[in-house]
């Protein structure tokens, strides 16, 4: 058996557009310039609510990153190497490199 420790890193970036449908007054209190925004909103981001009246969704792009780092241990079974193998080192030969696993 031959064991190797391999550094491993993975990084995943994702983007998501989110937002809730809120009344104009709520969005204005949050700092949105609704006079400028409403004419630019697509129809799918304007909705009539039975209780709240007209609501608007401001789609905000959010970026997420998931990053993992670690060490992976790999065990590789060696095939038996005998004196009869042509072009290969014999068992116990000092010339064999650890990278031959």
Secondary structure, DSSP 8 states (H G I E B T S, - for coil): -EEEEEEEEEEEEEEEEE--EEEHHHHHHTT--HHHHGGGS-GGGEEEETTTEEEEE--EEEEEEEEEEEEEEEEE------TTSTTS--TT-TT--GGG-
